Amino acid sequence: MAQLTEKGSLIAGVLAAIGASVCCVGPLVLLALGIGGTWIGSLTAMEPYRPIFIALTLLFLGLALRKLYLVPQVCTPGTPCADPSTRQRQRLTFWIVAALLLGLLAVPWLAPLFY
């Protein structure tokens, strides 16, 4: 059950980060693919909701961090969570996902470098 809530926090964080960056990543990806036009400017409809998605991303990352590092893990012997390599893989996955999500959140500040 603990592994499910850790995955849930990471998945929710990923979805919130995608929501926060869709206003800026979408047009950038379309331009990189060679698709252009004046209608690309209308793809910023999600911009007013960006702070909410950023807050949700940071909240879910914080919950996953808390679950992985601060809450003591209670496992019965013989279960997958009792294996220390499982916890190491979860922590490595967390840091990879966190780095990618923070990169997605930084897109609006980095995007002018590519336009």
N, C-alpha and C positions, 0 to 999 in steps of 0.2 A: 504494500500500500504506500509506503514512504517513497518508493521509486516512482510510483505513478504521480504523486503530487510534485515531485521534483521535475519530472518530465512535463507536467501540466504547467508549471511556472515558466519553464523555458519555452514551451510552445506558445503560451500566452504572450511572453515577452517578444518572441519573434513576430507574432501577428500584430502586436501593437507597434513595433518598430516599422514594419512594412506599412502600416497605416500612417505612421508619422512621416514616412519618407516618400509616399506615393506621389505627393504633389510635385516633388522635385526629381525623383528618380525616373518616373514615367517619361517625362519629356526628354530627359537626358538619354535614356535608352533608345527612344524613338529617333532622336537626332543621330546617335551613334550608328543606328541601323540605316541611316540615310533617308528616313521618313521625315519630311518637314512640311511646313505650311503655317498659315496664320492660326489655324485651329489648335495648334499645340499650346498656345497661350491660354486656352480655356480649360486645360487640364489641371489647373490649380484650384479646383473647387474644394478640395480637402484642406487647403491651407489654414482656414480658421480653426480647424480641429487639431492641428499639429501639436499645440502644447498639451492637449489632453492625451494624445497618443504617446508623447514623450514621457509624460508623468506615468502613464500605465506601463510603458516599457521599463522605466527605472524601478517602479514598484515591483513588477514581476521578477526582474533580475535580482532585486534585493531579497525577495522571498526565496528564490532559488539559492542565493548565496547563504542566506540564513539557514536553510535546510541542509546545505552541504557542509557548512563549516561550524555553525554555532549550536545547532540542536544535536544532542547526543543521539547516536543511532542505536536502536534496540533491535537486535536480530537474534533469532534462534540459530543455534549451530546447524550447519548443513544447508542453510538457505543461501541463495545467491548474494544477499546483502551482507552475509558474514565474511565473504571473501574480500580482502583488502584491495585486490586489483579492480573489483567492481567500483568501489568508491573512487579510486584513482581515475578510472575511465570516465566516471560521471563528472569529476572535477575538471578533467581535461576538456570534456565536451562543453561544460559550462563556460570555461574561459575562451574557447574558440567561438562559441555562439555569442558571448558577451562582446568580444572584439568585433565580430561582424556586425552586430546590432549597433554598437557605438559608431562604427564606420557608416552605417546607413543613416544614423541620426546626424552625422556630420556632413552629409551630402549637400544640404543647402548652402553651407559655408564654403564647400569645396567646388561646387558646380560652376561658379563664375570663372574658375580657372580653366574649364573645358569649353566654355561657350565662346 
